[in-house]
Each structure stands twice: as structure tokens, then as C-alpha cells.
Amino acid sequence: MERRSIVRFLPVLFLLFFLPALLIAAGIIPFLFRLPLLLLSFCATVLYCVYRGYRPGDLGIRSDNLAQSLKVNGVLTILFTLTLGLLFYFELIPGPFYPAAIIFIPFYLLLSSPMQEFLFRGFHFAEMRAAGVRSAWILIVVSAFSFSFIHIIYGDWLTLALTFAVGLLWSAIYYRIPNLVGISVFHGVVGMLAVMAGVARNM
């Protein structure tokens, strides 16, 4: 796979991720279209990955480190779940919020979280590495920033700060254990519980 300059990566980043979020934030595209746009970005990215010739392993789709990924992310999922439980117990977070649970839970766990991890971890890392980026900090920060930036559509600075912080954690884990399965489970469970606990009520 040929090495590209980082300059050629930026238009891809802008068109696939930043532009849709900016159009929604500006009101040019209705907020209700955010989920179809996520699906559209995912499909466009998959096609682009085929064009670029990425192998599944380049994108974190692999089995050799699956057990390690599930173990590490499983432990962290339990710790985060317990933390949310304690915050709720001491009334430090708003408390139960169920956004159309019958639809939301399976969609978030089975589609939204895996798609986001593919886009912002698997694809981002593959593209940056193909562009010649080797610095762990650049890989992690750019991935986390892009993940956080799409949440600009919610118009909430706290949401941006929280998603950037958790994006740093997920990106760091993916950097150490590049497997999308474990990180998608972590993302799905913790994100779902955070929304239902009222921490990310706008999601």
C-alpha cells in the first residue's frame, strides 16, 4: 500500500466526517437525519477502504488478539458501569432516562457503536498509518478529536468534552490492542448506560 502525505488524508477526513456534522450543526441538514448520515458515512468509508485495498486486519477486524481485547475492554466496562452506578446512587447524575429503549438499545449496541468504532478507530488509524503517521499521540488525539467533533450537532460543550475524553481512552486502547470487537462492546455498553443514566441525555 502506497504511503500518502498527511495533506491528502485531510480532505477525506473533512468530507466523510466533519462536513456532515457541520451541515447538521448549521441547520442545513435536519437534526433527524443524523442517523441516516452516520450510516451513509459508514457505507462510503467501507467503499473507500475497498478502493484503498485495506485488509480486514488493517482495520482492526482480526481474531488473533480477540481474547485480549475482550478481557481488557470487559474489565474496563465493568469498572465504568460500577462508576456510573455509584454516581447514580449518590445522586451526582440526573437518573433514569429511557429514549425509546426497545429501538435504541439494540440499535446502539449492534449498529451505532460498531460503526463508530470502525470509522473513528479502525479507519482513522489505517488512514493515518498509510499517510506515514507513526506517532502514538497523533494517532490517538486525531482519532479522539474526530470522534468528539461529530458530536457538535448536539450543541453542548460538556458533551464535546466528555466524548473527547472517552475518545482518548478508546483510541489509546485500540492503539495497544487493535481489535474492533472488544472496543465496540465497551463503547456500546458504557455509552448506552450513560445515555440511560442521563449523563448523555442529548444523545
Phi and psi in degrees as a GROMACS rama.xvg file:
@    title "Ramachandran Plot"
@    xaxis  label "Phi"
@    yaxis  label "Psi"
@TYPE xy
-70.5272  151.387  GLU-2
-85.1032  134.886  ARG-3
-114.486  156.921  ARG-4
-75.4378  154.419  SER-5
-62.434  -24.815  ILE-6
-62.6551  -35.8654  VAL-7
-75.7272  -17.6196  ARG-8
-78.01  -30.9674  PHE-9
-61.5528  -43.3614  LEU-10
-61.0996  -36.9489  PRO-11
-63.1877  -45.4317  VAL-12
-59.5598  -43.638  LEU-13
-67.8699  -47.502  PHE-14
-69.6271  -39.4986  LEU-15
-83.3056  -27.4299  LEU-16
-124.325  -53.2262  PHE-17
-71.1651  -44.7095  PHE-18
-60.0465  -48.6064  LEU-19
-58.0696  -40.686  PRO-20
-65.9522  -40.7662  ALA-21
-65.1522  -38.9064  LEU-22
-66.1615  -36.6077  LEU-23
-71.2273  -45.0271  ILE-24
-60.7185  -33.5771  ALA-25
-82.4532  -6.40882  ALA-26
82.8152  5.91985  GLY-27
-71.9787  -38.1195  ILE-28
-110.296  130.883  ILE-29
-58.2202  143.512  PRO-30
-56.7629  -33.4857  PHE-31
-63.5352  -16.9198  LEU-32
-87.1454  5.91182  PHE-33
-62.1738  -38.5187  ARG-34
-73.8291  -44.0655  LEU-35
-59.1273  -35.0826  PRO-36
-68.1626  -36.2999  LEU-37
-61.1406  -44.448  LEU-38
-65.0046  -40.1129  LEU-39
-64.0293  -44.0983  LEU-40
-61.3806  -39.789  SER-41
-62.7107  -48.9212  PHE-42
-62.1706  -43.2998  CYS-43
-63.5127  -37.9642  ALA-44
-68.8156  -40.4586  THR-45
-59.7498  -45.7978  VAL-46
-62.2069  -40.1781  LEU-47
-64.835  -37.7575  TYR-48
-64.9204  -38.1532  CYS-49
-63.5682  -44.5497  VAL-50
-60.3906  -39.6953  TYR-51
-75.9793  -14.5597  ARG-52
81.1058  23.3484  GLY-53
-68.3436  140.579  TYR-54
-88.6068  158.518  ARG-55
-52.7157  -40.9595  PRO-56
-62.4108  -31.4706  GLY-57
-64.338  -24.9487  ASP-58
-104.878  12.2275  LEU-59
83.2274  12.2434  GLY-60
-98.1431  92.9661  ILE-61
-153.514  162.899  ARG-62
-116.811  -14.4702  SER-63
-65.9215  -27.898  ASP-64
-115.89  20.0677  ASN-65
-62.4954  -45.5524  LEU-66
-61.4767  -43.4689  ALA-67
-64.3339  -41.1091  GLN-68
-62.9545  -45.8727  SER-69
-65.5317  -37.8039  LEU-70
-64.975  -52.6418  LYS-71
-64.6864  -48.8564  VAL-72
-69.147  -31.3923  ASN-73
-64.3213  -44.8784  GLY-74
-61.9275  -44.8824  VAL-75
-67.2024  -34.2761  LEU-76
-62.8894  -42.9292  THR-77
-63.41  -43.7942  ILE-78
-63.2193  -43.3928  LEU-79
-66.8152  -37.6771  PHE-80
-63.5736  -43.6106  THR-81
-63.7374  -38.8399  LEU-82
-62.4207  -44.8015  THR-83
-62.4266  -38.7861  LEU-84
-62.3502  -41.4229  GLY-85
-67.5123  -41.5948  LEU-86
-61.3817  -39.6778  LEU-87
-68.9158  -41.3272  PHE-88
-60.7186  -40.3045  TYR-89
-90.3593  12.1576  PHE-90
57.7866  39.0201  GLU-91
-96.0022  -4.97488  LEU-92
-129.84  157.084  ILE-93
-55.1955  -41.3424  PRO-94
102.072  170.028  GLY-95
-38.6338  128.799  PRO-96
-141.979  121.331  PHE-97
-121.778  89.8153  TYR-98
-78.8192  89.5277  PRO-99
49.3113  59.4307  ALA-100
-52.7424  -37.7954  ALA-101
-61.8858  -35.0968  ILE-102
-91.395  -43.7494  ILE-103
-63.1347  -47.9213  PHE-104
-61.027  -54.811  ILE-105
-63.9943  -36.005  PRO-106
-64.1783  -46.5755  PHE-107
-67.276  -42.9522  TYR-108
-72.5668  -43.7581  LEU-109
-94.3122  -23.1723  LEU-110
-120.627  -59.7298  LEU-111
-59.9063  -52.4319  SER-112
-63.5611  -48.3158  SER-113
-60.8627  -38.1689  PRO-114
-64.621  -43.7982  MET-115
-63.514  -40.2491  GLN-116
-67.7091  -37.2424  GLU-117
-61.5156  -45.0635  PHE-118
-69.1803  -49.1124  LEU-119
-96.8896  -12.5604  PHE-120
-112.363  -67.0267  ARG-121
-55.7165  -56.2533  GLY-122
-68.3104  -47.0633  PHE-123
-57.431  -47.8318  HIS-124
-64.3307  -41.9004  PHE-125
-62.7893  -44.0094  ALA-126
-66.2777  -43.681  GLU-127
-66.9877  -39.0238  MET-128
-66.9397  -37.9297  ARG-129
-65.2487  -27.2121  ALA-130
-82.6187  -0.714927  ALA-131
96.1348  6.27169  GLY-132
-77.0649  126.754  VAL-133
-120.879  -16.3058  ARG-134
-68.1927  125.836  SER-135
-60.1866  -41.133  ALA-136
-65.0337  -40.5558  TRP-137
-66.0988  -44.9022  ILE-138
-57.152  -46.9507  LEU-139
-70.1085  -46.7417  ILE-140
-69.2816  -42.67  VAL-141
-63.8743  -42.9373  VAL-142
-60.6003  -47.0028  SER-143
-66.2675  -39.3437  ALA-144
-64.7073  -43.3246  PHE-145
-63.1312  -42.6314  SER-146
-61.5895  -43.0425  PHE-147
-68.6849  -39.4173  SER-148
-60.5247  -36.9185  PHE-149
-64.5697  -17.9917  ILE-150
-81.9118  5.05607  HIS-151
-62.4429  -20.4987  ILE-152
-63.9459  -18.8334  ILE-153
-87.9078  -7.55729  TYR-154
60.2909  34.7646  GLY-155
-134.051  115.718  ASP-156
-65.2567  -33.1944  TRP-157
-63.9827  -41.7006  LEU-158
-61.0965  -41.6769  THR-159
-62.4777  -42.7129  LEU-160
-65.8324  -43.8275  ALA-161
-67.3504  -41.9443  LEU-162
-68.9743  -31.0632  THR-163
-68.4868  -42.4914  PHE-164
-63.0124  -48.341  ALA-165
-71.4654  -28.8088  VAL-166
-64.2124  -37.4391  GLY-167
-61.7639  -43.1307  LEU-168
-64.1556  -49.8874  LEU-169
-63.6933  -37.3896  TRP-170
-68.1596  -38.4167  SER-171
-65.5926  -40.4408  ALA-172
-64.2219  -44.7571  ILE-173
-63.8983  -36.1912  TYR-174
-61.18  -40.7345  TYR-175
-78.4878  -37.86  ARG-176
-131.532  85.4158  ILE-177
-72.903  80.1919  PRO-178
-141.883  127.066  ASN-179
-78.2124  -21.1994  LEU-180
-66.5928  -55.7476  VAL-181
-60.5059  -44.6439  GLY-182
-68.6153  -30.2917  ILE-183
-69.5788  -37.9828  SER-184
-63.6437  -46.9352  VAL-185
-58.4356  -50.2963  PHE-186
-59.1372  -48.4368  HIS-187
-63.4358  -50.0251  GLY-188
-67.1555  -50.0684  VAL-189
-67.6535  -41.5318  VAL-190
-63.1308  -43.3087  GLY-191
-61.9165  -45.2736  MET-192
-66.4517  -36.7193  LEU-193
-63.8819  -42.3486  ALA-194
-64.6682  -46.5837  VAL-195
-69.8839  -24.2257  MET-196
-84.6278  -6.73446  ALA-197
92.2052  1.1745  GLY-198
-69.0612  -41.2041  VAL-199
-119.246  56.8388  ALA-200
-59.6738  -31.0213  ARG-201
-73.636  -12.944  ASN-202
